[in-house]
Amino acid sequence: MSIFSKIISGEISAHKVAESIDFLAFLDISPLAEGHVLVIPKKEVDYIFDLDDETYVGLQLFAKIVATGLKKAISCKKVGAAVIGLEVPHVHIHLIPMNRVDDMNFARPKLSFTTEQLEATAEKIREALRG
């Protein structure tokens, strides 16, 4: 069972920003930028191109919805999307607020936020998604 499956089951807490029957979006705890979100299918599959077509398309559409709210909540030029897939054996899309190309450089040092800061950011994104 992946760490993301443990988040889905509630065994591990996360700063959730959006959830549907099939998908979940939550803040990355080692972000490249404020508002760095991970979007995952609730079905545990390791490799994005192993997803069935319906789940793949649904994940992309869910990520688009989350990215739209993320851009409203966090000041940025665009929201970048990346699928790396080596860190956790569970499909995930990184949504990262960006103002320059280097904002998506995964070799950069990760940022650190307090639990309170992460929750405040998650609430800003949830509010943007509601409105």
VMD Tcl script that draws the C-alpha trace (Angstrom):
set ca {
  {0.00 0.00 0.00}
  {1.48 3.35 -1.05}
  {1.66 6.40 1.19}
  {-0.98 7.96 -1.07}
  {-3.33 5.03 -0.47}
  {-2.84 5.63 3.26}
  {-3.83 9.29 2.73}
  {-6.93 8.18 0.79}
  {-7.94 5.79 3.60}
  {-7.35 8.46 6.26}
  {-4.53 6.50 7.90}
  {-2.22 9.47 7.17}
  {-3.49 13.05 7.26}
  {-3.06 15.48 4.39}
  {-4.00 19.05 3.52}
  {-6.75 18.18 1.05}
  {-7.87 20.79 -1.46}
  {-10.35 18.79 -3.58}
  {-11.89 15.34 -3.64}
  {-14.28 13.37 -5.80}
  {-15.38 9.74 -5.78}
  {-12.36 8.75 -7.89}
  {-9.70 11.44 -7.29}
  {-7.98 13.44 -4.57}
  {-5.85 16.59 -4.55}
  {-3.71 17.64 -1.60}
  {-0.70 19.82 -0.84}
  {2.77 18.40 -1.29}
  {4.52 18.51 2.11}
  {7.89 19.11 0.37}
  {6.81 21.70 -2.18}
  {8.72 23.55 -4.86}
  {6.36 26.52 -4.41}
  {3.53 27.62 -2.16}
  {0.44 25.79 -3.35}
  {2.28 22.80 -4.88}
  {-0.52 20.24 -5.18}
  {-0.51 16.52 -5.91}
  {-3.48 15.11 -7.83}
  {-4.01 11.35 -7.62}
  {-6.51 8.69 -8.60}
  {-7.91 6.81 -5.64}
  {-7.20 3.61 -7.53}
  {-3.59 2.62 -6.75}
  {-1.70 2.27 -10.02}
  {2.05 2.87 -10.25}
  {2.48 4.16 -13.83}
  {0.25 6.81 -15.40}
  {0.11 5.05 -18.78}
  {-1.12 1.86 -17.08}
  {-4.34 3.66 -16.06}
  {-7.46 2.62 -17.95}
  {-8.63 5.29 -20.40}
  {-11.56 6.45 -18.29}
  {-9.41 6.98 -15.19}
  {-6.64 8.66 -17.22}
  {-9.03 11.17 -18.81}
  {-10.86 11.71 -15.51}
  {-7.57 12.40 -13.71}
  {-6.57 14.99 -16.32}
  {-9.96 16.72 -16.11}
  {-9.85 16.71 -12.29}
  {-6.31 18.18 -12.42}
  {-7.57 20.92 -14.77}
  {-10.30 21.87 -12.29}
  {-7.81 21.95 -9.41}
  {-5.29 23.95 -11.46}
  {-7.96 26.56 -12.24}
  {-8.68 27.05 -8.53}
  {-4.98 26.96 -7.70}
  {-4.24 29.81 -10.14}
  {-7.00 31.91 -8.54}
  {-5.68 31.24 -5.03}
  {-1.93 31.64 -5.55}
  {-0.45 34.55 -7.46}
  {1.38 33.10 -10.48}
  {1.64 33.38 -14.27}
  {0.66 29.76 -14.87}
  {0.23 26.45 -13.12}
  {2.69 23.89 -14.41}
  {1.91 20.18 -14.50}
  {4.43 17.36 -14.27}
  {4.29 13.60 -13.98}
  {7.54 12.15 -12.69}
  {6.34 8.97 -11.05}
  {9.53 7.71 -9.44}
  {9.09 8.97 -5.87}
  {5.90 7.13 -4.90}
  {4.53 4.03 -6.67}
  {1.11 5.65 -7.15}
  {0.17 7.84 -10.12}
  {0.32 11.53 -9.30}
  {0.36 14.82 -11.16}
  {2.30 17.72 -9.65}
  {0.52 21.07 -10.06}
  {2.98 23.86 -9.33}
  {2.30 27.61 -9.39}
  {5.02 29.12 -11.55}
  {6.32 32.46 -12.70}
  {9.42 31.17 -14.52}
  {10.57 27.87 -15.98}
  {12.94 27.18 -13.07}
  {9.95 26.99 -10.70}
  {9.40 23.45 -12.08}
  {12.99 22.32 -11.46}
  {12.71 19.29 -9.19}
  {16.45 19.45 -8.42}
  {15.88 22.72 -6.52}
  {15.74 22.60 -2.73}
  {12.22 22.01 -1.44}
  {10.45 24.60 0.67}
  {9.28 24.07 4.22}
  {6.01 25.36 5.65}
  {4.43 24.90 9.05}
  {1.24 22.88 9.40}
  {-0.63 26.13 9.98}
  {0.80 27.67 6.79}
  {-0.08 24.56 4.78}
  {-3.62 24.55 6.13}
  {-4.05 28.26 5.34}
  {-2.86 27.62 1.77}
  {-5.16 24.62 1.42}
  {-8.09 26.74 2.61}
  {-7.28 29.47 0.06}
  {-7.35 26.87 -2.71}
  {-10.57 25.25 -1.43}
  {-12.19 28.69 -1.28}
  {-11.10 29.49 -4.85}
  {-12.55 26.16 -6.01}
  {-15.88 26.91 -4.29}
  {-16.14 30.41 -5.75}
}
mol new
graphics top color blue
foreach p $ca { graphics top sphere $p radius 0.5 }
foreach p [lrange $ca 0 end-1] q [lrange $ca 1 end] { graphics top cylinder $p $q radius 0.2 }
display resetview
